[in-house]
Amino acid sequence: MTNILPIVTLVPVASLAISVVHASRTKKNDNIRKISALIYTLEIAFSYLWVAGFSIAKQLPYSTVLVFMTLPIAIACCKTMRNSREDAEHLRADITSRTANLLLLFVILLTVGLILGKFLPAPGVFFN
């Protein structure tokens, strides 16, 4: 059987990396900006749902849910993206750097979760 762990861990990271690019390329047009904010939110939400789903399916260690510690940052980024206006050019630069910081923290916590998963016993081991 092949090890799918590299692919499973790469997908949420790639989705967040795409959201960094997406944040930097948001257009000024109001209709496009609203759609862009929705897509940005979906890209970020997908990363968290992916980790949760694969943790529940036992394809990722349960310790990888440490990434949810970055959820308040992600929510703040999504709110900023949704509430930005045409004349708020400084917000575009700010949201790009904040999303890049979110990506960094997400990857660090995902890595820590994977390392802890190698050393911690699976849930239920003590209660059999």
Residue pairs with C-beta under 8 A, 6 or more apart in sequence:
4 59
5 59
5 60
5 114
8 54
8 59
8 60
9 60
9 110
9 114
11 50
12 46
12 47
12 48
12 50
12 51
12 67
12 106
12 110
13 47
13 103
13 106
13 107
13 110
15 43
15 44
15 46
15 47
15 50
16 43
16 44
16 47
16 99
16 102
16 103
16 106
17 103
18 43
19 40
19 43
19 44
19 99
19 103
20 96
20 99
20 100
20 103
22 36
22 39
22 40
22 43
23 40
23 77
23 81
23 92
23 95
23 96
23 99
24 92
24 96
26 33
26 36
26 37
26 40
26 81
26 84
26 92
26 95
27 33
27 36
28 86
29 86
30 86
33 84
33 86
36 81
37 78
37 81
37 82
37 84
40 78
40 81
41 78
41 81
41 82
44 74
44 77
44 78
44 99
44 102
47 67
47 106
48 67
48 68
48 71
48 74
51 60
51 64
51 65
51 67
51 68
51 110
52 65
52 68
54 60
55 61
55 62
55 64
55 65
60 113
60 114
60 117
61 113
61 114
61 116
61 117
61 118
61 120
62 117
62 122
62 123
63 112
63 113
63 114
63 116
63 117
63 120
64 110
64 113
64 114
64 117
65 113
66 109
66 110
66 112
66 113
66 116
67 106
67 109
67 110
67 113
69 105
69 109
70 102
70 105
70 106
70 109
73 98
73 101
73 102
73 105
74 102
76 98
77 95
77 98
77 99
77 102
80 91
80 94
80 95
80 98
81 95
84 91
84 92
84 95
85 91
